[in-house]
Each structure stands twice: as C-alpha cells, then as structure tokens.
Amino acid sequence: MRLFGTTTSPYVRRVRVTAAEAGVTLDLVNTATDDGQAALRAVSPIWKVPVAEVDGHVLFDSRTIIDYLTTTRGWGRLAPPRDRWLAANHLNAVDGALDSAITMFYLRREGIDVSGVPFGPRQHDRITAIFDWLDAEQRAGRFGAELGVAELSLACALDWMVFRDAYPVASLGGRLDGLRARLDAWASVAQTRPHA
Ligand SMILES: N[C@@H](CCC(=O)N[C@@H](CS)C(=O)NCC(=O)O)C(=O)O
C-alpha cells in the first residue's frame, strides 16, 4: 500500500499501526517534503494526510483507510468493536480533541496567540472535557478494556500532544497512561512514535 503522510501525524500513525497489525506493508510518501506535498495534492483535493493508494483505490481520511484495511485484511491484534456505535462515539471524541489540538498547534506555529480570545481556551477546555469523559468511560468498563481503533487513536493523540507540547498531558494525572502503556508494548506502536 502506498501511504501519503508524515512520521509525526497522529492520524497517519494510526493507519501505519493498523496496516502493520493487518500484515500490510507500506511505502510511505513523505509529505513533509515539497515533492511529497506536490504528490499529495495530485491525488487529494483535501490536502490532508493520510491518503492511501491500495488495490486500485485512492482513499482519503484515516477512518476510511482503516475501515478498508480491517474489512479486506483483518484486524490483527486490534479488537473489532463490540458496540459499533459506542466505538464511533469514542473515536469521534478522540478526533474532536485531536482536531482542536492540531488547530492550536498550527496557529502557534504561525505565531498567532489565541489564548486571549474565547476560541483558544474553548479548544483547551474541549480537550479536557473529552479526556475526562474517556476516563469516565474507561472506569465504567466501556472504553479501554480491549484495544481497538479508538484506543489506538487515543494513544496516538496523546503521544502527539506530548511530542508537540500541544496539550498538558501530564495534567491528566496518568489516568489514561495504562492504556498507552499496553499499546506501547506492541512493536507496531513503539516503532511509529512521532519523530521529526
Ligand atoms: N479527518 C482526517 C484528519 C487528517 C488531518 O487533520 N491531518 C493533518 C495532519 S495530522 C493534516 O494533513 N493537516 C494539513 C492541513 O490541515 O493543512 C483523518 O482522519 O485522516
């Protein structure tokens, strides 16, 4: 499979892990370079990574790529959702936190400080609310008991937030660290930690 992406993106990482677990080898087109970016824009009008070329398909978005891989190649060690709709809520929550953190990271990188307007604190508070909810879901036994795509996505999101200093993950007091540590024991996860 040809995957357009970077070695830092948490969305790309979840696809890389899923592919490894499903036994699919990847040819990564690094979109951090000018050539890679041009190649990405030639296949996707969205200009976001990941994008996959697989079996004659061009697939946009990590969820679609993961759906395709798990449907056609299996789950590997990832747990298929027991409750599809609950798992969708968990994944939507993770992506809500991640999208907010990524937006803040991009603004900071452009030198734009939004901490003094409601938009900035709202992103931070949304991320906190989502992590609190996921922790409550975990304690209720609805999240994290098995390691599926939502749990993997959370671990990738937290690692990226630490890597980019995009959210004070330490302020969570380690409440989601057990889940991260269990996934970090997988070579597919450990070998894809974000790096520049
Ligand atoms: N919903 C998308 C989100 C992908 C996404 O936000 N990717 C970021 C990198 S982590 C990106 O390509 N951003 C480029 C931009 O916003 O211009 C997915 O799940 O694949």
The ligand as an ORCA input file, in Angstrom:
! r2SCAN-3c Opt
* xyz 0 1
  N     -10.084     13.503      9.446
  C      -8.746     13.393      8.904
  C      -7.809     14.379      9.618
  C      -6.408     14.381      8.996
  C      -5.582     15.576      9.434
  O      -6.051     16.541     10.102
  N      -4.302     15.517      9.042
  C      -3.399     16.635      9.305
  C      -2.041     16.114      9.764
  S      -2.117     15.428     11.382
  C      -3.135     17.383      8.024
  O      -2.873     16.784      6.996
  N      -3.199     18.716      8.081
  C      -2.846     19.551      6.978
  C      -3.646     20.811      6.919
  O      -4.588     20.966      7.732
  O      -3.352     21.635      6.057
  C      -8.274     11.945      9.051
  O      -8.764     11.240      9.951
  O      -7.451     11.490      8.227
*
